[in-house]
Amino acid sequence: MSATTGAVPFWRTAGMTYIGYSRLCASMVRSCLKEPYKSEAAEVEKVHYSRSKWSDGKQPKPTICEDDK
């Protein structure tokens, strides 16, 4: 069986990427936790990343961003 005729994962059929699917599953598991584990897991869910837009072949100082859902 070739890769083109194999079954397509259901998350791909739903129009999601694997990262999006994985993030959704992790969020659902965290929401099922009881305290105090739920509040600890909420801190892990926060995402911070740096972002910078290159211009004229130079990278400016990166901006720290947070993932706001």
Order of alpha helices (4+ residues) and beta strands (2+ residues): alpha-alpha-alpha-beta-beta
